[in-house]
Amino acid sequence: MTQLTVIDESGSHSFGQVGFGELGVSSDDFARATGWSLKPEGLCKGEICVPVRDTAAMSNGAQIDVAEFARVTGRNMVIDASRNVMAMGEQASIRAASMATLDAPNFTLPDINGNLVSLRDFANRKKLILAWSSW
């Protein structure tokens, strides 16, 4: 059985990949790892439910298609098929709300001396964030 690794805001989850849909995994395993499950009222996590128009594309009852899950919940996804890894971003509505405030989310990174520094360490002070990448 092929392993599929799914990375989301809650961490990294490994699933045995099944032959349903583009990226099918066990519905029960997916619910345990992410908290999302398909119910008659839609795709639900706790009290929050997202309507699903085509449940047959989402699930066959025992398996759920993770790519279809990302599409229905409005998440960007990146798939590396050669390594069986899928990364999903936050829901578009959450990203839009944080962009509307222009507040940067808290993050922690090492400084040039290797000490961990968080954005919240500079609360109530002006900040300039520079980002650079060699690629």
Contacts in CASP RR format, 6 or more apart in sequence:
PFRMAT RR
TARGET T0000
AUTHOR 0000-0000-0000
METHOD contacts of the structure
MODEL  1
MTQLTVIDESGSHSFGQVGFGELGVSSDDFARATGWSLKPEGLCKGEICV
PVRDTAAMSNGAQIDVAEFARVTGRNMVIDASRNVMAMGEQASIRAASMA
TLDAPNFTLPDINGNLVSLRDFANRKKLILAWSSW
1 16 0 8 1.000
1 17 0 8 1.000
1 18 0 8 1.000
2 16 0 8 1.000
2 17 0 8 1.000
2 84 0 8 1.000
3 14 0 8 1.000
3 15 0 8 1.000
3 16 0 8 1.000
3 17 0 8 1.000
3 84 0 8 1.000
4 14 0 8 1.000
4 15 0 8 1.000
4 16 0 8 1.000
4 17 0 8 1.000
4 23 0 8 1.000
4 24 0 8 1.000
4 25 0 8 1.000
4 66 0 8 1.000
4 84 0 8 1.000
4 85 0 8 1.000
4 86 0 8 1.000
5 12 0 8 1.000
5 13 0 8 1.000
5 14 0 8 1.000
5 15 0 8 1.000
5 83 0 8 1.000
5 84 0 8 1.000
5 85 0 8 1.000
5 86 0 8 1.000
6 12 0 8 1.000
6 13 0 8 1.000
6 14 0 8 1.000
6 15 0 8 1.000
6 25 0 8 1.000
6 33 0 8 1.000
6 34 0 8 1.000
6 66 0 8 1.000
6 85 0 8 1.000
6 86 0 8 1.000
6 87 0 8 1.000
6 88 0 8 1.000
7 13 0 8 1.000
7 85 0 8 1.000
7 86 0 8 1.000
7 87 0 8 1.000
7 88 0 8 1.000
8 34 0 8 1.000
8 75 0 8 1.000
8 87 0 8 1.000
8 88 0 8 1.000
8 89 0 8 1.000
9 89 0 8 1.000
9 90 0 8 1.000
10 33 0 8 1.000
10 34 0 8 1.000
13 33 0 8 1.000
13 34 0 8 1.000
15 24 0 8 1.000
15 25 0 8 1.000
15 26 0 8 1.000
15 29 0 8 1.000
15 30 0 8 1.000
15 33 0 8 1.000
15 66 0 8 1.000
16 25 0 8 1.000
16 26 0 8 1.000
16 29 0 8 1.000
17 23 0 8 1.000
17 24 0 8 1.000
17 25 0 8 1.000
17 84 0 8 1.000
18 24 0 8 1.000
18 25 0 8 1.000
18 26 0 8 1.000
18 63 0 8 1.000
19 63 0 8 1.000
20 59 0 8 1.000
20 60 0 8 1.000
20 62 0 8 1.000
20 63 0 8 1.000
20 64 0 8 1.000
20 65 0 8 1.000
21 57 0 8 1.000
21 63 0 8 1.000
21 65 0 8 1.000
21 67 0 8 1.000
21 68 0 8 1.000
22 65 0 8 1.000
22 66 0 8 1.000
22 67 0 8 1.000
22 68 0 8 1.000
23 65 0 8 1.000
23 66 0 8 1.000
23 67 0 8 1.000
23 79 0 8 1.000
23 86 0 8 1.000
24 63 0 8 1.000
24 64 0 8 1.000
24 65 0 8 1.000
24 66 0 8 1.000
25 63 0 8 1.000
25 64 0 8 1.000
25 66 0 8 1.000
26 62 0 8 1.000
26 63 0 8 1.000
26 64 0 8 1.000
27 37 0 8 1.000
27 38 0 8 1.000
27 59 0 8 1.000
27 61 0 8 1.000
27 62 0 8 1.000
27 63 0 8 1.000
27 64 0 8 1.000
30 36 0 8 1.000
30 37 0 8 1.000
30 64 0 8 1.000
30 66 0 8 1.000
30 69 0 8 1.000
31 37 0 8 1.000
34 45 0 8 1.000
35 45 0 8 1.000
35 46 0 8 1.000
36 43 0 8 1.000
36 44 0 8 1.000
36 45 0 8 1.000
36 69 0 8 1.000
36 73 0 8 1.000
37 43 0 8 1.000
37 44 0 8 1.000
37 45 0 8 1.000
38 44 0 8 1.000
38 52 0 8 1.000
38 55 0 8 1.000
38 58 0 8 1.000
38 59 0 8 1.000
38 61 0 8 1.000
38 64 0 8 1.000
39 49 0 8 1.000
41 49 0 8 1.000
42 49 0 8 1.000
42 50 0 8 1.000
42 51 0 8 1.000
42 52 0 8 1.000
42 55 0 8 1.000
43 49 0 8 1.000
43 50 0 8 1.000
43 52 0 8 1.000
43 58 0 8 1.000
43 69 0 8 1.000
43 72 0 8 1.000
43 73 0 8 1.000
44 50 0 8 1.000
50 72 0 8 1.000
50 73 0 8 1.000
52 58 0 8 1.000
52 72 0 8 1.000
57 65 0 8 1.000
57 68 0 8 1.000
58 64 0 8 1.000
58 65 0 8 1.000
58 68 0 8 1.000
58 69 0 8 1.000
58 72 0 8 1.000
59 65 0 8 1.000
66 86 0 8 1.000
67 77 0 8 1.000
67 79 0 8 1.000
67 86 0 8 1.000
70 76 0 8 1.000
70 77 0 8 1.000
70 86 0 8 1.000
70 88 0 8 1.000
71 77 0 8 1.000
73 91 0 8 1.000
74 91 0 8 1.000
74 92 0 8 1.000
74 93 0 8 1.000
75 88 0 8 1.000
75 89 0 8 1.000
75 90 0 8 1.000
75 91 0 8 1.000
75 92 0 8 1.000
76 88 0 8 1.000
76 89 0 8 1.000
76 92 0 8 1.000
77 86 0 8 1.000
77 87 0 8 1.000
77 88 0 8 1.000
77 89 0 8 1.000
78 86 0 8 1.000
78 87 0 8 1.000
79 85 0 8 1.000
79 86 0 8 1.000
80 86 0 8 1.000
98 105 0 8 1.000
104 119 0 8 1.000
104 127 0 8 1.000
104 129 0 8 1.000
105 119 0 8 1.000
106 118 0 8 1.000
106 119 0 8 1.000
106 120 0 8 1.000
107 118 0 8 1.000
107 119 0 8 1.000
108 116 0 8 1.000
108 117 0 8 1.000
108 118 0 8 1.000
108 119 0 8 1.000
109 116 0 8 1.000
109 117 0 8 1.000
110 116 0 8 1.000
110 117 0 8 1.000
111 117 0 8 1.000
119 127 0 8 1.000
119 129 0 8 1.000
END
